[in-house]
């Protein structure tokens, strides 16, 4: 992507951020609380998913390590 395209993309991103900030600033306290609640729920779900994936990868790694050790032991014998 050339510099002109990157500059335009940065300008669009900046405008979107400014619009989001302005819209948030003009929301009612109830709407702000709903947004905060959604963000917190999403963060919690992401953390849970990451924990599940990490546990799954750890289990598979341990299983493969055990299997590789058994294969090595069989070949060494």
C-alpha positions as CSV (number, residue, x, y, z in Angstrom):
1,X,0.0,0.0,0.0
2,X,1.4,3.4,-0.9
3,X,1.8,6.3,1.4
4,X,-1.3,8.1,0.1
5,X,-3.4,5.0,0.9
6,X,-2.0,4.7,4.3
7,X,-2.6,8.4,5.0
8,X,-6.2,8.1,3.9
9,X,-6.7,5.0,6.0
10,X,-5.2,6.8,9.0
11,X,-7.5,9.8,8.4
12,X,-10.6,7.6,8.2
13,X,-9.5,5.8,11.4
14,X,-9.0,9.1,13.2
15,X,-12.4,10.4,12.1
16,X,-14.1,7.2,13.2
17,X,-12.4,7.5,16.6
18,X,-13.4,11.1,17.0
19,X,-17.0,10.3,16.0
20,X,-17.1,7.4,18.5
21,X,-15.7,9.6,21.3
22,X,-18.2,12.4,20.5
23,X,-21.1,9.9,20.5
24,X,-20.0,8.3,23.8
25,X,-19.6,11.8,25.4
26,X,-23.2,12.7,24.5
27,X,-24.8,9.4,25.7
28,X,-26.9,9.2,28.8
29,X,-25.4,7.6,31.9
30,X,-27.6,4.5,31.3
31,X,-26.3,4.0,27.8
32,X,-22.8,4.5,29.0
33,X,-23.4,1.8,31.6
34,X,-24.7,-0.6,28.9
35,X,-21.6,0.0,26.8
36,X,-19.3,-0.6,29.8
37,X,-21.3,-3.8,30.7
38,X,-21.0,-5.1,27.1
39,X,-17.2,-4.4,27.1
40,X,-16.8,-6.1,30.5
41,X,-18.8,-9.2,29.4
42,X,-16.8,-9.4,26.1
43,X,-13.5,-9.2,28.1
44,X,-14.6,-11.9,30.4
45,X,-15.7,-14.2,27.5
46,X,-12.3,-13.6,25.8
47,X,-10.4,-14.5,29.0
48,X,-12.5,-17.7,29.4
49,X,-11.9,-18.7,25.8
50,X,-8.1,-18.0,26.1
51,X,-8.0,-20.1,29.3
52,X,-9.9,-23.0,27.5
53,X,-7.6,-22.8,24.5
54,X,-4.5,-22.7,26.7
55,X,-5.7,-25.8,28.7
56,X,-6.5,-27.7,25.5
57,X,-3.0,-26.9,24.0
58,X,-1.3,-27.9,27.2
59,X,-3.2,-31.2,27.3
60,X,-2.3,-32.0,23.7
61,X,1.3,-31.0,24.3
62,X,1.6,-33.3,27.3
63,X,-0.1,-36.1,25.3
64,X,2.3,-35.7,22.4
65,X,5.3,-35.5,24.7
66,X,4.3,-38.7,26.4
67,X,3.7,-40.4,23.1
68,X,7.1,-39.3,21.7
69,X,8.8,-40.5,24.9
70,X,7.2,-43.9,24.5
71,X,8.2,-44.1,20.8
72,X,11.7,-43.2,21.7
73,X,11.9,-45.8,24.5
74,X,10.5,-48.4,22.1
75,X,13.2,-47.6,19.5
76,X,16.0,-47.5,22.1
77,X,15.1,-51.0,23.3
